[in-house]
Structure formats: structure tokens, C-alpha cells
Amino acid sequence: MAGNTSPKNIGLTIVGYLYKRGIEKNQLGYASAVGLVLLVIALVINIVQLILNGTFKKEER
């Protein structure tokens, strides 16, 4: 199954990569591992943003 491909997969995003590995190539374990790594990266970025915003600081009276 060739699917929609661009030259050298130049337009492939991480979600497209997950779909291609998990569904088209039937490698669900590998695709879920990549998805978990993506989740951890997103969580780290969000926690850093919340710390820099001061969301976790205690309220001073």
C-alpha cells in the first residue's frame, strides 16, 4: 500500500508518522511507544510553561 507520500516524506508530521507506522505498516507497539514519547515531551513543555507563569506559586497575603 503506497498511500499518499511526498518526495522523501518532506511533509510528514509526527502524527502522520504514527499513522503510517501503526496502521499502514501494522506496527502498533512501535507507534504507541512514539506516541508516549510525544506525550512526555508535551507534558514537560507544559509544566515548564506553568512554572514560568507562576501557576504553582503559593498565594501571599
VMD Tcl script that draws the C-alpha trace (Angstrom):
set ca {
  {0.00 0.00 0.00}
  {1.72 3.17 -1.20}
  {-0.62 5.75 0.33}
  {-0.07 9.47 -0.04}
  {3.64 10.13 0.01}
  {5.68 13.20 -0.72}
  {9.25 13.13 -2.02}
  {11.45 11.83 0.81}
  {8.44 12.29 3.18}
  {9.21 16.00 3.45}
  {5.70 16.86 4.64}
  {5.39 14.04 7.17}
  {4.35 15.21 10.63}
  {4.69 13.20 13.84}
  {1.01 12.30 13.71}
  {1.36 11.18 10.11}
  {4.38 9.12 11.14}
  {2.36 7.48 13.92}
  {-0.42 6.64 11.47}
  {1.98 5.29 8.86}
  {3.78 3.04 11.36}
  {0.75 1.94 13.35}
  {-1.94 1.46 10.72}
  {-0.24 1.09 7.34}
  {2.75 -0.99 8.49}
  {0.85 -2.69 11.34}
  {3.49 -1.86 13.96}
  {1.17 -0.78 16.76}
  {3.71 -1.28 19.55}
  {6.28 0.97 17.91}
  {3.66 3.60 17.12}
  {2.37 3.61 20.70}
  {5.92 3.99 22.03}
  {6.46 7.01 19.77}
  {3.11 8.38 20.95}
  {4.16 8.06 24.59}
  {7.42 9.87 23.91}
  {5.43 12.64 22.22}
  {3.15 12.81 25.29}
  {6.11 13.12 27.66}
  {7.63 15.90 25.56}
  {4.32 17.81 25.55}
  {3.93 17.37 29.32}
  {7.44 18.65 30.01}
  {6.86 21.71 27.85}
  {3.54 22.42 29.58}
  {4.97 22.03 33.09}
  {7.85 24.39 32.24}
  {5.33 26.95 30.96}
  {3.22 26.64 34.11}
  {6.27 27.11 36.34}
  {7.40 30.18 34.38}
  {3.86 31.60 34.56}
  {3.86 31.25 38.34}
  {0.87 28.92 38.45}
  {2.40 26.75 41.18}
  {3.38 29.65 43.49}
  {1.54 29.94 46.78}
  {-0.69 32.93 47.28}
  {0.82 35.60 49.52}
  {-1.41 37.64 51.85}
}
mol new
graphics top color blue
foreach p $ca { graphics top sphere $p radius 0.5 }
foreach p [lrange $ca 0 end-1] q [lrange $ca 1 end] { graphics top cylinder $p $q radius 0.2 }
display resetview
